[in-house]
Amino acid sequence: MRPTVHDIAIKAGVSLATVDRVMNGRPGVREKTKAKVEEAIRSLGYVRDVAAANLAKGRVYPFTFILPLNDNAFMAALRASVEQAGERGRIERTEISIIDVPAFDGDALAKALIAAGEEEPAGIALVAVDADPVRAAVGALKKKGIPVVTLVSDLEDSGRDHYAGVDNQAAGRTAATLLGRFIGPRAGSIAILVGSLSVRDHQNRLSGFSEGMALDFPNLQLTAPMEGRDDAAVAERLVEEALARDPDIIGIYSLGAGNRGLIAALEKARGNGREIVTIAHELSEHSRAALENGLFDAVLNQDAGHEVRSAIRVLKAEADGVPVIAAQERIRIDIFIKDNLP
């Protein structure tokens, strides 16, 4: 049987009220008495049920999510997941607010972080941009004791508490393996479409992809990355220009969003009798259709809902000062082809 606060009170020879004061760090207890209670806790092996204690006290966790204003399907799914979590607030004892910032804008994100910190929430989650002002803002939040979780795109050297997202280096290597094997022994060029190299997830995917291609597929040459800013019109133009410029392109790796523009460019290429092996990210209605009609060969996906739920669990744990269960927070990389679509 697990020891209780009653057992602690009996062993220490004090009242339940005194045990409560010691456990909650309230004043009015002599040092000698406090030491007796703490020794009783250690000797009994008592582990406090923080969730139950917070429920009894009616504690509510105010969390802030800072999200990029972006019309791509994945970010829409991420926002929807945050909004759904907010709707479950009464059950999960959370109050979730959302702050919008322009996509890929480090200065705007840093200002939003500072403004959010002035409200002193129980925790902040953000889709990070790799910029010094953002690192400084995260550092300032940590000095104030506010837990910070990066979401989707990490910023490892910022002092953040946790990252809720996939291993993007591994995702890039996976894309290289898939693309190289789908193409086979043919020689040719590979075009790379990124959203922005100002975010760590795209940097890491590109790094993993480049390493994997160089190691295992020397018959394929990578072209310079094209930054589509996750904008469908920009992505369509960039891909069309690349295909017109280089007749040796036989594969494309799209490691960001902007898939609608990529699909439009591939449809035109197919109309001209050109088939391009293509690996993309994030399963949406558009990428699903592209898989079904053969424009995409594979899609790597991350579960936006899992990432949001993970961020909330971690922020709660950090706010309560309890350990994070690492295995529970691991976000997997899903691989979809037209034959295993959910």
Secondary structure, DSSP 8 states (H G I E B T S, - for coil): ----HHHHHHHHT--HHHHHHHHTT-S---HHHHHHHHHHHHHHT----HHHHHHHHT--EEEEEEEEE--SHHHHHHHHHHHHHHHTHHHHTEEEEEEEEETT-HHHHHHHHHHHHHT--SEEEE-----HHHHHHHHHHHHTT--EEEESS--GGGT-SEEES--HHHHHHHHHHHHHHHHTT--EEEEEEES-TTSHHHHHHHHHHHHHHHHH-TTEEE---EE-TT-HHHHHHHHHHHHHH-TTEEEEEE-SS-HHHHHHHHHHHHHTT---EEEEE---HHHHHHHHTTS-SEEEE--HHHHHHHHHHHHHHHHHT----GGGG----EEE-TTS--
